[in-house]
Amino acid sequence: MIIGVKYRDQDSGDLTFGWFRYRRDEAGPTSSYALGEWMYHPIPNEPIRAGLPPDLPEPSFAWTEEGLQVSWPESARMLILEMTSSLMPPVRWTPVASGGSTVITLPLDAEEQGSIFFRLVAPAP
């Protein structure tokens, strides 16, 4: 059973959408449900599909004189940019300090760097 939820922030009026999936081991009328999974959309006022993770924006990249510029939409300002130099297990993602901005310039030299991987993640609720 999937139950959709929405929460309205009293201060901003923004809506947050999410869902809960409940399961039970047996189909009998006396067996109880247990919470199996849940998810919310970290971007206010954005819908989420029942039972699926939210669609999050992908970061954009551009080389500037100062280094590599990484940006993402202002509406997704609560997302956290993380980076790693290898996708071989165990992958260790490191948060990139953004100061609350959605445009970050990393002082990297394109010719001297090895591989760097980035991802945007939602903060823990």
SULHU-V644874 format. One record per run of one state. SS is the DSSP state (H for helix, E for strand, L for the rest). FROM is the first residue (numbers start at 1). TO is the last residue. Records with the same first field share a line. If there is no record, write none. Layout:
BEGIN
SS=FROM-TO / FROM-TO
END
This chain:
BEGIN
L=1-1 / 9-14 / 24-33 / 41-59 / 65-66 / 72-73 / 77-79 / 85-93 / 96-102 / 107-116 / 122-125
E=2-8 / 15-23 / 34-40 / 60-64 / 67-71 / 80-84 / 94-95 / 103-106 / 117-121
H=74-76
END
